[in-house]
């Protein structure tokens, strides 16, 4: 609570008055005495308010609004989770009210557990890339170069006159023209209708698999292959989370901006934010900082993943610039990106997005669907580039309505909470397989331990 006298109309300073002899000097002296008394009253009132409302004071041993003692519970939890029988290691970073209140590296970054984890260790953030690509699209929207409800075919003509799978088999499909055009908003909200899975849609999924999208050499080829595959459902009628929609948006960014996606992201997002360790490849001199990516073996021990990202760490994760999951990054780099969003699109003098655009990102865009996000939780909706928490109680973990964030396939997480002015990031590097002997996922307990440390 701020004392009312601190909000009073400003009084003219003594230096603003003209020297007047005699009675004028007395008036200046009287005014100075009045101002000194008022200042003393304000300080006295502020002290009383601090005593009455402990939330206004810094917690002993901590920063205002966050308990250092309670944050130690978070440290203990991650230490145990990165012990010899757990994850190799991780990096946690928490920002509250514009200040980093927790930042620490735990465990190791190599399977041999000989190289300690560093706060600037480099992780494959996979699907957290989608939020970055969404920001790129929204930047072009703000410049008037596209609109979210524009048909995708306005920018990629190959998506004109899309067909929808209406029956038959993959070998003999029955198709019908789509009644609605795919829009850029559909792509951002994962409602474009692509055949990326779902009960009863197996034949259309087989058609998509035959397109062999992952062997595309660039985003242009990816988009053209995808456009030749019939949709599984009408655009705008079903939420189905997948990467294909963001890959297409990456191609839209290239067409509209006239730049390859990696160049646009570097010049327009990473360089302004000082995200020096974020990109589709890691320079050879920095690859020693890349964390080993693990999976659980059949015998119940950690082993290196056998994918290309483990065999050649630091090289591109796909043959093309994957707008859906191709980025490497660090906790400090991604914290700058999240801080920009929390601060309404601006960071250290760089305005990437407008405040209302960021608000739109963090609003549920799926209210027109009967069940907002059936794949994950009815407590969550989806905004533009991440999930939106609609009901913290139904979600079953601490948080705030309107909390925004996403995760990556290899155990990386972030959340942005405008109501609490909070950002929390946890980066690890393990690909869960869902087996009973796999490592437990940490996101719920991690976020609960972050939120329990807030004391105002």
Secondary structure, 3 states (H helix, E strand, C coil): CCCHHHHCCCCCCHHHCCCCCCHHHHHHHHHHHHHHHHHHHHHHHHHHHHHHCHHHCECCCCEECECHHHHHHHHHHHHHHCCCCCCCEEEEEEEECCEEEEEEEEEECCCCCCCECCCCCEEECHHHHHHHHHHHHHHHHHCCCCCCCCEHHHCCHHHCCCEEEEEECCCCEEEEECCCCCEHHHHHCCCCCCCCCCCCCHHHHHHHHHCCHHHCCCHHHHHHHHHCCCECCCCCCCCCCCCHHHHHHHHHHHHHHCCCHHHHHHHHHHHHHCCCCCECCCCHHHHHHECCCEEECCCCCEEECCCHHHHCCCCCCCCCCCCCCCCEECHHHHHHHHHHHHCCCEECCEECCCHHHHHHHCCCCCCCCCCCCCCCCCCEEECCCCEEECCHHHHCCCCCCCCEEEEECCCEEEEEECCCCEEEEEECCECCCCCCCCCCCCHHHHHHHHHCCECC
